[in-house]
Amino acid sequence: MSADFLKKLTVSKLPTILLVGNGPSANELPLGEVVDAFHEVVRFNDYPQTSEYENMVGRRTTTWVLNEDQTGNIRPPMGVSLVRILSEGFSSRFHAETKLVRSHEFIPNPSSGIVMAQTLIKQGIRVYTLGMDGYSGERRRYWETDSTGPVSDRRRHNQEMEQRFWNENRQTIIPIKDVV
């Protein structure tokens, strides 16, 4: 891990934002200390809220992004902002500080990560990522040991188009593995 990068994060006067996805690549390197150094740490949907993965993906969460599939009036932990990603026309009866509409110019039904990244880069904000590899392999999420979970999730988002989005925006969306 680059001590220089970690130092830049902690002394930077500019806010740094890290989107921590649930993809299996999040569990490849022990980046917990780097994750926790970001000003904003955004996590998605059903990420594990346990200490078991802190060494790999950190423990801090400042924003929790949920899609409309996460039902109920979920309350985030103290100090964590809640953002809801809703499909156009979906009832906005859920509690959330912020609500974003699930849309993208070219990607039908984009993932929550794409919607959040797109929202931030449209505001001119540089975004760092970890675990934003979708369902590219056998495992869907970094905490799973096999391909458990509904296969329908893999088909719900267009992985090829989403991967192209990440690749085409490499100037403003940077995987932290590329800089540490």
N, C-alpha and C positions, 0 to 999 in steps of 0.2 A: 504494500500500500504506500502511496506517495505521501510522505509527511508534508511536502510542499503544498499539495492540493488541500489536505486537511487544514493546514495553517491558513491558506487563502480563504477557505470557507468561514473559519472562525473569526477572522479579522475583517472580513469584507463588510463594507457599509451597505452594499447592495443586497437586497433579499435574494436568497437562493431557494429554489423550489425543486424538490425531488418527488417524482411520481413513482411510488413503489407498487408495481403490478404483482399479480399472483402467479405469474409464469414460472416454470421450473428453473429458469436461469437465475432467479433471485437467490437460490440456495447453492450457488457454485463457489462463491468466494466469501470469506468472512469480512463483510463490509459494514457490520453493525455500527462501529465507531464512526465511520464516514457518514452513514445514513443519519445518525443522531446529531451530526454537526450542521446539517442543513437548517436554515431558518424555518422553512415550511416542509413538512413531510406529509404527503398525501397518500392515503391508502384506499383500497377499493373493496367494496362488497363484503364478502365473508372472510376477510383475512383473519388468521388466527391471532387472538388477543392473549397470547401466552408468552412466557419467557423462553420457551423451548428454542425459538429461532432468533433470539436477540443478537447472537454473535454474527449471524449471517445478514439479517435485514433490519437490525436496530430495534429499538423499543419505542421511540418517539412517534407520535401521530399528532398532527395539528389539524388535519382535515380528513374526514371520512366521507368518501363518495359512494353513494348507494344508487342502484338503479331501481326501476319500478318493480322488479321481481322480488326485491327485499321488502316484504309486506309488513304492515303494521306501523305504528307510530313509534319507531325506534328512537331512543334518546342516546346521543353519543356520550362517552365518558366526559367527565368534567374537564373543561379546557379544550375540547376538541370540537371544531366546527363541523356541521353536517351539510353536505351538498347532495341534492337529489337530481338524478338524471332521469328525465321523463320523456316518453314518446309524445309526439305531437298529438294533442287531443286527450292525453291521459289525465285523469283526475288528479288535481294537485292538493289532495286532502292531507297529505303527509306533512309532518313537521320538518322543516329544514330552513337553515339560515339563507340558503341560496338554492334556486331551482334552475337547471339548465335543460333545454330541449334537446333530445337526442336527434341531431341532424348533422349532415356533412354533405358538401357539394357533390362528391363522387362516390362515397361509400354508403351503401344501404345498411341501415341498422348498425351504426358504428358502436364499438365497445365504449364503456365508460371512460377508459383510459384515453381513447382517441378524442372523445368529446372534451374531456378536461384539458388535454394537451392543446387541442385546436383553440379552445377558449383563451388559454394563456398566451399562445404565440400570436394570436390576433391582437393581443394587447402589447406586443413587443417584448414579452418576457421570455428569457432563455430558460429552458426546462431541462433538468437532468432526469434520467430514468434508471430504474432497476426492475428487472422481472417483467418487462413489457414485451414478452415474446409470444403472447397468445397461447394457443394450445398447439404448439408446433411439434411436440413429441408425444411420447406415450403417456407421460404424466401431464395432467392439466394444471396442477398447482404445485408450488414449491414444497408444500408440506405433505403431499401424497407420495406414497412409495410405489404406486402402480397406476394404471389408467382408470381408477375408479371414478365414478361421477357420470352424469348423464352425457351420452354421446351427442345429444341434441345441442349442447353448449358449443361443441366444436363446429357445428354447422350454422349456428345462429349468426355468427359474424363472418364476414368474408376475410379470411386470414391473408390471402394473397394481396388484396387491396389494402388491408391494414398494414401489412409489412411494407408495402410500397410507400404508404404515408410516412412511416417512421424513417425509411431510407431517404425520401425526398426532402425531409425536414431536418437533416443532420446538422445544419448550421445553427438551429435554434433548439433542437431536441437532442441531447447528448447522453448516451449511456454512460453511467459513472465508471463502468469497467474500462472505458476508453481513456479515462483521465487519471485513474489512481494507479 
